[in-house]
């Protein structure tokens, strides 16, 4: 299961393999801020608190936009992070500014 926490809306859904965290949040009506979907604006920044092993590895866009310390603590870009396998995942939207 994939638990997604937006600003005000929290839902637990069945994850869709091959889709990004952002796509799944939008598809399920979760209030997840974003603008570009290309990994540039970082408005979709999120914190993975459980299930990192079920997600894609950070890509070049994430390495370019996020600090190494952020990646080490579990921060990712929702528009770049793809669910690769089913499992228990908890993801919270954590933009720099609300």
C-alpha positions in Angstrom: 0.0 0.0 0.0 1.0 3.6 -0.6 0.2 6.2 2.0 0.2 9.7 0.5 0.0 12.8 2.7 -0.7 16.1 1.0 -1.2 19.4 2.7 -4.7 18.5 3.9 -5.7 15.3 2.2 -4.2 11.9 3.3 -5.0 8.7 1.5 -3.8 5.1 1.4 -4.0 3.7 -2.1 -3.0 0.6 -4.0 0.2 1.8 -5.8 0.5 1.7 -9.6 3.8 0.3 -10.7 5.6 2.5 -13.3 3.9 5.8 -12.2 5.5 8.6 -10.3 4.5 9.6 -6.8 3.2 12.9 -8.2 1.0 11.1 -10.8 -0.5 8.9 -8.2 -1.2 11.8 -5.9 -2.9 13.8 -8.7 -4.9 10.8 -9.9 -6.2 10.3 -6.3 -7.2 13.9 -5.6 -4.4 14.6 -3.1 -3.4 18.2 -2.7 0.2 18.0 -3.9 1.7 21.1 -5.2 3.7 21.1 -8.4 4.4 23.2 -11.5 6.8 21.7 -14.0 6.8 17.8 -13.7 10.4 17.9 -15.0 12.3 18.0 -11.7 13.2 21.8 -12.0 10.8 23.6 -9.7 11.0 21.1 -6.7 7.4 22.1 -5.6 6.6 18.4 -5.6 9.4 17.6 -3.1 8.4 14.9 -0.7 9.8 12.8 2.2 9.8 9.1 1.9 9.5 7.8 5.5 8.9 4.1 4.6 9.4 2.0 1.5 12.4 3.6 -0.3 13.3 0.1 -1.6 10.2 0.0 -3.7 11.0 3.2 -5.5 13.4 4.2 -8.4 16.8 5.4 -7.5 17.4 9.2 -7.6 17.9 10.4 -11.2 20.0 13.2 -12.6 17.2 15.8 -12.1 17.0 14.9 -8.4 20.8 15.1 -8.0 20.8 18.5 -9.7 17.9 19.9 -7.7 18.3 18.4 -4.2 21.2 18.5 -1.8 23.0 15.2 -1.1 21.9 15.6 2.6 18.3 15.8 1.5 18.5 12.7 -0.5 20.3 10.9 2.4 17.4 11.9 4.7 14.8 10.5 2.3 13.7 13.6 0.4 12.8 13.1 -3.3 11.0 14.8 -6.1 7.5 13.4 -6.5 7.6 14.0 -10.3 10.8 11.9 -10.7 10.3 9.1 -8.2 8.7 6.1 -9.8 7.1 3.2 -7.9 8.9 0.1 -9.2 7.4 -2.6 -6.9 4.5 -3.1 -4.6 5.1 -2.7 -0.9 4.4 -0.6 2.2 5.3 3.1 1.4 4.7 6.3 3.3 5.2 9.6 1.4 4.5 13.1 2.6 4.5 16.2 0.5 7.2 18.5 1.8 7.8 21.5 -0.4 10.3 24.2 0.6 7.4 26.7 1.0 3.7 26.2 1.4 
